[in-house]
Structure formats: structure tokens, C-alpha cells
Amino acid sequence: MTNKEKILEIASTLCRNSQAEMSRRLGLSQTAVNTWLKRGTIDYEKISETFPEVSAEWLLRGEGSML
């Protein structure tokens, strides 16, 4: 699973399928999240702090269940 797919899955599952909602909850601009999507990068620490229900194993390696 790519980082882009992980971001989209988190937005879909935990943010009502809204990148705007995800940006708001992360305290970032939509442009920042869009940049993550374009570059395929993730701020793992920020995601983990904001969404503690997301499995670290899934976030880092794409293995197991997201929650």
C-alpha cells in the first residue's frame, strides 16, 4: 500500500471521506495534505498524534488492519 493510499484510506474511514476534514483535524492546510498526496509522503508523527486509533504497523508498513 502506498502512502497516498494510506492518506486516502484515513480520510475515507475517519474523516467522512473528506480531505478538508482531515486537514482540519491535523491542523494543516489543505495544500499541505495535497502535497503529501502528490509526493507520496506522510508525517507519521502527526498522523499518529491526531489519529491514535490508526495502527502504527499499518501506517509504517501497510500491514495488518488500519484500526
PAMILUM-501984 format. One record per atom (N, C-alpha, C, O): residue in three letters; atom name; x, y, z. Coordinates in nm, 4 decimals. Example, Ala and Ser with C-alpha at 12.3 -4.5 7.8 and 13.67 -1.06 7.14 Angstrom:
BEGIN
<"Ala"; "N"; <1.3190; -0.5690; 0.7800>>
<"Ala"; "CA"; <1.2300; -0.4500; 0.7800>>
<"Ala"; "C"; <1.3200; -0.3300; 0.7800>>
<"Ala"; "O"; <1.4236; -0.3319; 0.8465>>
<"Ser"; "N"; <1.2850; -0.2250; 0.7080>>
<"Ser"; "CA"; <1.3670; -0.1060; 0.7140>>
<"Ser"; "C"; <1.2900; 0.0030; 0.7870>>
<"Ser"; "O"; <1.3409; 0.1138; 0.8039>>
This chain:
BEGIN
<"Met"; "N"; <0.0849; -0.1175; 0.0000>>
<"Met"; "CA"; <0.0000; 0.0000; 0.0000>>
<"Met"; "C"; <0.0895; 0.1239; 0.0000>>
<"Met"; "O"; <0.1843; 0.1331; 0.0780>>
<"Thr"; "N"; <0.0590; 0.2172; -0.0865>>
<"Thr"; "CA"; <0.1378; 0.3395; -0.0954>>
<"Thr"; "C"; <0.0952; 0.4383; 0.0123>>
<"Thr"; "O"; <-0.0120; 0.4251; 0.0713>>
<"Asn"; "N"; <0.1798; 0.5369; 0.0369>>
<"Asn"; "CA"; <0.1452; 0.6416; 0.1331>>
<"Asn"; "C"; <0.0216; 0.7182; 0.0878>>
<"Asn"; "O"; <-0.0616; 0.7564; 0.1701>>
<"Lys"; "N"; <0.0096; 0.7403; -0.0410>>
<"Lys"; "CA"; <-0.1089; 0.8092; -0.0936>>
<"Lys"; "C"; <-0.2349; 0.7301; -0.0609>>
<"Lys"; "O"; <-0.3353; 0.7876; -0.0189>>
<"Glu"; "N"; <-0.2300; 0.5993; -0.0797>>
<"Glu"; "CA"; <-0.3452; 0.5147; -0.0486>>
<"Glu"; "C"; <-0.3772; 0.5178; 0.1008>>
<"Glu"; "O"; <-0.4941; 0.5154; 0.1393>>
<"Lys"; "N"; <-0.2748; 0.5231; 0.1842>>
<"Lys"; "CA"; <-0.2962; 0.5301; 0.3290>>
<"Lys"; "C"; <-0.3668; 0.6607; 0.3671>>
<"Lys"; "O"; <-0.4609; 0.6598; 0.4464>>
<"Ile"; "N"; <-0.3218; 0.7713; 0.3113>>
<"Ile"; "CA"; <-0.3844; 0.9010; 0.3394>>
<"Ile"; "C"; <-0.5311; 0.8988; 0.2976>>
<"Ile"; "O"; <-0.6188; 0.9423; 0.3723>>
<"Leu"; "N"; <-0.5564; 0.8481; 0.1782>>
<"Leu"; "CA"; <-0.6943; 0.8427; 0.1290>>
<"Leu"; "C"; <-0.7800; 0.7495; 0.2133>>
<"Leu"; "O"; <-0.8977; 0.7780; 0.2354>>
<"Glu"; "N"; <-0.7239; 0.6390; 0.2607>>
<"Glu"; "CA"; <-0.7978; 0.5449; 0.3461>>
<"Glu"; "C"; <-0.8317; 0.6088; 0.4804>>
<"Glu"; "O"; <-0.9426; 0.5918; 0.5311>>
<"Ile"; "N"; <-0.7377; 0.6815; 0.5377>>
<"Ile"; "CA"; <-0.7634; 0.7508; 0.6644>>
<"Ile"; "C"; <-0.8732; 0.8550; 0.6444>>
<"Ile"; "O"; <-0.9656; 0.8643; 0.7252>>
<"Ala"; "N"; <-0.8633; 0.9325; 0.5381>>
<"Ala"; "CA"; <-0.9660; 1.0339; 0.5098>>
<"Ala"; "C"; <-1.1017; 0.9682; 0.4900>>
<"Ala"; "O"; <-1.2027; 1.0179; 0.5399>>
<"Ser"; "N"; <-1.1048; 0.8578; 0.4182>>
<"Ser"; "CA"; <-1.2295; 0.7881; 0.3907>>
<"Ser"; "C"; <-1.2921; 0.7313; 0.5175>>
<"Ser"; "O"; <-1.4125; 0.7446; 0.5393>>
<"Thr"; "N"; <-1.2113; 0.6688; 0.5998>>
<"Thr"; "CA"; <-1.2625; 0.5972; 0.7170>>
<"Thr"; "C"; <-1.2875; 0.6877; 0.8370>>
<"Thr"; "O"; <-1.3877; 0.6716; 0.9068>>
<"Leu"; "N"; <-1.1979; 0.7822; 0.8616>>
<"Leu"; "CA"; <-1.2040; 0.8599; 0.9852>>
<"Leu"; "C"; <-1.2469; 1.0055; 0.9660>>
<"Leu"; "O"; <-1.2739; 1.0754; 1.0637>>
<"Cys"; "N"; <-1.2532; 1.0508; 0.8428>>
<"Cys"; "CA"; <-1.2837; 1.1926; 0.8179>>
<"Cys"; "C"; <-1.3984; 1.2105; 0.7187>>
<"Cys"; "O"; <-1.4005; 1.3068; 0.6420>>
<"Arg"; "N"; <-1.4926; 1.1184; 0.7205>>
<"Arg"; "CA"; <-1.6109; 1.1274; 0.6342>>
<"Arg"; "C"; <-1.5754; 1.1468; 0.4875>>
<"Arg"; "O"; <-1.6430; 1.2196; 0.4148>>
<"Asn"; "N"; <-1.4679; 1.0802; 0.4452>>
<"Asn"; "CA"; <-1.4218; 1.0856; 0.3064>>
<"Asn"; "C"; <-1.3892; 1.2276; 0.2616>>
<"Asn"; "O"; <-1.4077; 1.2625; 0.1450>>
<"Ser"; "N"; <-1.3409; 1.3088; 0.3545>>
<"Ser"; "CA"; <-1.3147; 1.4496; 0.3254>>
<"Ser"; "C"; <-1.1698; 1.4860; 0.3577>>
<"Ser"; "O"; <-1.1268; 1.4783; 0.4728>>
<"Gln"; "N"; <-1.0964; 1.5253; 0.2555>>
<"Gln"; "CA"; <-0.9606; 1.5723; 0.2779>>
<"Gln"; "C"; <-0.9618; 1.7039; 0.3554>>
<"Gln"; "O"; <-0.8690; 1.7322; 0.4311>>
<"Ala"; "N"; <-1.0658; 1.7836; 0.3369>>
<"Ala"; "CA"; <-1.0781; 1.9095; 0.4116>>
<"Ala"; "C"; <-1.0925; 1.8807; 0.5611>>
<"Ala"; "O"; <-1.0304; 1.9473; 0.6439>>
<"Glu"; "N"; <-1.1744; 1.7814; 0.5949>>
<"Glu"; "CA"; <-1.1920; 1.7417; 0.7355>>
<"Glu"; "C"; <-1.0607; 1.6867; 0.7919>>
<"Glu"; "O"; <-1.0243; 1.7152; 0.9060>>
<"Met"; "N"; <-0.9910; 1.6085; 0.7115>>
<"Met"; "CA"; <-0.8628; 1.5546; 0.7560>>
<"Met"; "C"; <-0.7640; 1.6675; 0.7821>>
<"Met"; "O"; <-0.6939; 1.6663; 0.8834>>
<"Ser"; "N"; <-0.7579; 1.7629; 0.6937>>
<"Ser"; "CA"; <-0.6681; 1.8781; 0.7101>>
<"Ser"; "C"; <-0.7009; 1.9544; 0.8372>>
<"Ser"; "O"; <-0.6116; 1.9927; 0.9128>>
<"Arg"; "N"; <-0.8302; 1.9762; 0.8600>>
<"Arg"; "CA"; <-0.8740; 2.0491; 0.9793>>
<"Arg"; "C"; <-0.8320; 1.9759; 1.1062>>
<"Arg"; "O"; <-0.7778; 2.0368; 1.1984>>
<"Arg"; "N"; <-0.8567; 1.8462; 1.1108>>
<"Arg"; "CA"; <-0.8227; 1.7683; 1.2300>>
<"Arg"; "C"; <-0.6717; 1.7632; 1.2530>>
<"Arg"; "O"; <-0.6265; 1.7606; 1.3675>>
<"Leu"; "N"; <-0.5943; 1.7619; 1.1458>>
<"Leu"; "CA"; <-0.4485; 1.7601; 1.1578>>
<"Leu"; "C"; <-0.3915; 1.8981; 1.1913>>
<"Leu"; "O"; <-0.2763; 1.9099; 1.2331>>
<"Gly"; "N"; <-0.4732; 2.0022; 1.1725>>
<"Gly"; "CA"; <-0.4252; 2.1380; 1.1954>>
<"Gly"; "C"; <-0.3347; 2.1861; 1.0835>>
<"Gly"; "O"; <-0.2448; 2.2674; 1.1049>>
<"Leu"; "N"; <-0.3599; 2.1346; 0.9632>>
<"Leu"; "CA"; <-0.2800; 2.1696; 0.8459>>
<"Leu"; "C"; <-0.3692; 2.2314; 0.7390>>
<"Leu"; "O"; <-0.4916; 2.2186; 0.7432>>
<"Ser"; "N"; <-0.3072; 2.2972; 0.6452>>
<"Ser"; "CA"; <-0.3829; 2.3492; 0.5319>>
<"Ser"; "C"; <-0.4136; 2.2337; 0.4366>>
<"Ser"; "O"; <-0.3456; 2.1311; 0.4372>>
<"Gln"; "N"; <-0.5162; 2.2522; 0.3556>>
<"Gln"; "CA"; <-0.5475; 2.1521; 0.2539>>
<"Gln"; "C"; <-0.4315; 2.1379; 0.1564>>
<"Gln"; "O"; <-0.4074; 2.0296; 0.1031>>
<"Thr"; "N"; <-0.3603; 2.2466; 0.1332>>
<"Thr"; "CA"; <-0.2452; 2.2428; 0.0443>>
<"Thr"; "C"; <-0.1384; 2.1477; 0.0977>>
<"Thr"; "O"; <-0.0750; 2.0758; 0.0205>>
<"Ala"; "N"; <-0.1183; 2.1471; 0.2292>>
<"Ala"; "CA"; <-0.0188; 2.0579; 0.2893>>
<"Ala"; "C"; <-0.0571; 1.9121; 0.2669>>
<"Ala"; "O"; <0.0276; 1.8308; 0.2300>>
<"Val"; "N"; <-0.1834; 1.8787; 0.2888>>
<"Val"; "CA"; <-0.2285; 1.7403; 0.2680>>
<"Val"; "C"; <-0.2214; 1.7044; 0.1198>>
<"Val"; "O"; <-0.1834; 1.5927; 0.0849>>
<"Asn"; "N"; <-0.2577; 1.7979; 0.0328>>
<"Asn"; "CA"; <-0.2458; 1.7730; -0.1113>>
<"Asn"; "C"; <-0.1003; 1.7502; -0.1516>>
<"Asn"; "O"; <-0.0728; 1.6698; -0.2407>>
<"Thr"; "N"; <-0.0078; 1.8198; -0.0874>>
<"Thr"; "CA"; <0.1343; 1.7995; -0.1142>>
<"Thr"; "C"; <0.1760; 1.6593; -0.0712>>
<"Thr"; "O"; <0.2522; 1.5930; -0.1416>>
<"Trp"; "N"; <0.1268; 1.6136; 0.0441>>
<"Trp"; "CA"; <0.1542; 1.4745; 0.0871>>
<"Trp"; "C"; <0.1079; 1.3774; -0.0212>>
<"Trp"; "O"; <0.1793; 1.2833; -0.0560>>
<"Leu"; "N"; <-0.0114; 1.4007; -0.0737>>
<"Leu"; "CA"; <-0.0657; 1.3118; -0.1756>>
<"Leu"; "C"; <0.0194; 1.3132; -0.3022>>
<"Leu"; "O"; <0.0490; 1.2075; -0.3579>>
<"Lys"; "N"; <0.0585; 1.4308; -0.3476>>
<"Lys"; "CA"; <0.1394; 1.4428; -0.4692>>
<"Lys"; "C"; <0.2760; 1.3776; -0.4538>>
<"Lys"; "O"; <0.3238; 1.3093; -0.5444>>
<"Arg"; "N"; <0.3381; 1.3990; -0.3385>>
<"Arg"; "CA"; <0.4738; 1.3480; -0.3154>>
<"Arg"; "C"; <0.4762; 1.2052; -0.2613>>
<"Arg"; "O"; <0.5797; 1.1386; -0.2634>>
<"Gly"; "N"; <0.3618; 1.1595; -0.2134>>
<"Gly"; "CA"; <0.3572; 1.0266; -0.1534>>
<"Gly"; "C"; <0.4288; 1.0227; -0.0194>>
<"Gly"; "O"; <0.4901; 0.9222; 0.0166>>
<"Thr"; "N"; <0.4203; 1.1343; 0.0549>>
<"Thr"; "CA"; <0.4854; 1.1414; 0.1851>>
<"Thr"; "C"; <0.3803; 1.1527; 0.2943>>
<"Thr"; "O"; <0.2664; 1.1921; 0.2692>>
<"Ile"; "N"; <0.4207; 1.1170; 0.4172>>
<"Ile"; "CA"; <0.3317; 1.1257; 0.5331>>
<"Ile"; "C"; <0.4136; 1.1754; 0.6513>>
<"Ile"; "O"; <0.5294; 1.1376; 0.6686>>
<"Asp"; "N"; <0.3527; 1.2595; 0.7310>>
<"Asp"; "CA"; <0.4112; 1.2955; 0.8609>>
<"Asp"; "C"; <0.3563; 1.1937; 0.9600>>
<"Asp"; "O"; <0.2496; 1.2129; 1.0182>>
<"Tyr"; "N"; <0.4312; 1.0852; 0.9781>>
<"Tyr"; "CA"; <0.3850; 0.9738; 1.0612>>
<"Tyr"; "C"; <0.3511; 1.0178; 1.2030>>
<"Tyr"; "O"; <0.2517; 0.9736; 1.2607>>
<"Glu"; "N"; <0.4336; 1.1046; 1.2582>>
<"Glu"; "CA"; <0.4118; 1.1515; 1.3953>>
<"Glu"; "C"; <0.2799; 1.2285; 1.4063>>
<"Glu"; "O"; <0.2025; 1.2073; 1.4996>>
<"Lys"; "N"; <0.2556; 1.3172; 1.3109>>
<"Lys"; "CA"; <0.1331; 1.3986; 1.3111>>
<"Lys"; "C"; <0.0098; 1.3097; 1.2972>>
<"Lys"; "O"; <-0.0897; 1.3297; 1.3668>>
<"Ile"; "N"; <0.0165; 1.2123; 1.2075>>
<"Ile"; "CA"; <-0.0961; 1.1204; 1.1893>>
<"Ile"; "C"; <-0.1203; 1.0421; 1.3177>>
<"Ile"; "O"; <-0.2344; 1.0295; 1.3624>>
<"Ser"; "N"; <-0.0133; 0.9893; 1.3773>>
<"Ser"; "CA"; <-0.0262; 0.9089; 1.4997>>
<"Ser"; "C"; <-0.0825; 0.9896; 1.6158>>
<"Ser"; "O"; <-0.1626; 0.9383; 1.6939>>
<"Glu"; "N"; <-0.0416; 1.1142; 1.6277>>
<"Glu"; "CA"; <-0.0922; 1.2003; 1.7355>>
<"Glu"; "C"; <-0.2396; 1.2342; 1.7156>>
<"Glu"; "O"; <-0.3171; 1.2361; 1.8113>>
<"Thr"; "N"; <-0.2773; 1.2608; 1.5919>>
<"Thr"; "CA"; <-0.4131; 1.3036; 1.5613>>
<"Thr"; "C"; <-0.5116; 1.1871; 1.5571>>
<"Thr"; "O"; <-0.6271; 1.2000; 1.5977>>
<"Phe"; "N"; <-0.4641; 1.0739; 1.5074>>
<"Phe"; "CA"; <-0.5488; 0.9558; 1.4920>>
<"Phe"; "C"; <-0.4855; 0.8368; 1.5655>>
<"Phe"; "O"; <-0.4318; 0.7462; 1.5017>>
<"Pro"; "N"; <-0.4915; 0.8368; 1.6995>>
<"Pro"; "CA"; <-0.4262; 0.7292; 1.7755>>
<"Pro"; "C"; <-0.4866; 0.5913; 1.7490>>
<"Pro"; "O"; <-0.4242; 0.4897; 1.7794>>
<"Glu"; "N"; <-0.6067; 0.5870; 1.6930>>
<"Glu"; "CA"; <-0.6694; 0.4594; 1.6619>>
<"Glu"; "C"; <-0.6084; 0.3907; 1.5399>>
<"Glu"; "O"; <-0.6332; 0.2724; 1.5164>>
<"Val"; "N"; <-0.5288; 0.4639; 1.4625>>
<"Val"; "CA"; <-0.4629; 0.4059; 1.3453>>
<"Val"; "C"; <-0.3424; 0.3248; 1.3924>>
<"Val"; "O"; <-0.2586; 0.3738; 1.4681>>
<"Ser"; "N"; <-0.3355; 0.2021; 1.3471>>
<"Ser"; "CA"; <-0.2266; 0.1116; 1.3838>>
<"Ser"; "C"; <-0.0929; 0.1629; 1.3295>>
<"Ser"; "O"; <-0.0809; 0.1962; 1.2116>>
<"Ala"; "N"; <0.0054; 0.1684; 1.4165>>
<"Ala"; "CA"; <0.1401; 0.2113; 1.3746>>
<"Ala"; "C"; <0.1972; 0.1146; 1.2719>>
<"Ala"; "O"; <0.2627; 0.1571; 1.1767>>
<"Glu"; "N"; <0.1732; -0.0144; 1.2901>>
<"Glu"; "CA"; <0.2207; -0.1170; 1.1955>>
<"Glu"; "C"; <0.1625; -0.0922; 1.0568>>
<"Glu"; "O"; <0.2334; -0.1001; 0.9565>>
<"Trp"; "N"; <0.0340; -0.0625; 1.0519>>
<"Trp"; "CA"; <-0.0315; -0.0350; 0.9242>>
<"Trp"; "C"; <0.0229; 0.0940; 0.8631>>
<"Trp"; "O"; <0.0507; 0.0995; 0.7433>>
<"Leu"; "N"; <0.0377; 0.1966; 0.9451>>
<"Leu"; "CA"; <0.0835; 0.3260; 0.8960>>
<"Leu"; "C"; <0.2253; 0.3167; 0.8404>>
<"Leu"; "O"; <0.2541; 0.3716; 0.7340>>
<"Leu"; "N"; <0.3128; 0.2484; 0.9110>>
<"Leu"; "CA"; <0.4523; 0.2405; 0.8689>>
<"Leu"; "C"; <0.4779; 0.1379; 0.7590>>
<"Leu"; "O"; <0.5563; 0.1621; 0.6672>>
<"Arg"; "N"; <0.4111; 0.0233; 0.7691>>
<"Arg"; "CA"; <0.4419; -0.0868; 0.6766>>
<"Arg"; "C"; <0.3276; -0.1269; 0.5852>>
<"Arg"; "O"; <0.3471; -0.2028; 0.4903>>
<"Gly"; "N"; <0.2086; -0.0763; 0.6136>>
<"Gly"; "CA"; <0.0941; -0.1143; 0.5327>>
<"Gly"; "C"; <0.0462; -0.2554; 0.5617>>
<"Gly"; "O"; <-0.0236; -0.3156; 0.4801>>
<"Glu"; "N"; <0.0837; -0.3087; 0.6785>>
<"Glu"; "CA"; <0.0483; -0.4460; 0.7137>>
<"Glu"; "C"; <-0.0578; -0.4483; 0.8233>>
<"Glu"; "O"; <-0.0601; -0.3617; 0.9108>>
<"Gly"; "N"; <-0.1450; -0.5475; 0.8174>>
<"Gly"; "CA"; <-0.2484; -0.5611; 0.9182>>
<"Gly"; "C"; <-0.3653; -0.4676; 0.8925>>
<"Gly"; "O"; <-0.3816; -0.4121; 0.7839>>
<"Ser"; "N"; <-0.4449; -0.4528; 0.9955>>
<"Ser"; "CA"; <-0.5645; -0.3693; 0.9882>>
<"Ser"; "C"; <-0.5292; -0.2240; 1.0197>>
<"Ser"; "O"; <-0.4408; -0.1970; 1.1010>>
<"Met"; "N"; <-0.5984; -0.1317; 0.9553>>
<"Met"; "CA"; <-0.5724; 0.0099; 0.9793>>
<"Met"; "C"; <-0.6083; 0.0487; 1.1217>>
<"Met"; "O"; <-0.5379; 0.1287; 1.1834>>
<"Leu"; "N"; <-0.7160; -0.0064; 1.1746>>
<"Leu"; "CA"; <-0.7613; 0.0305; 1.3098>>
<"Leu"; "C"; <-0.7260; -0.0774; 1.4096>>
<"Leu"; "O"; <-0.7560; -0.0640; 1.5282>>
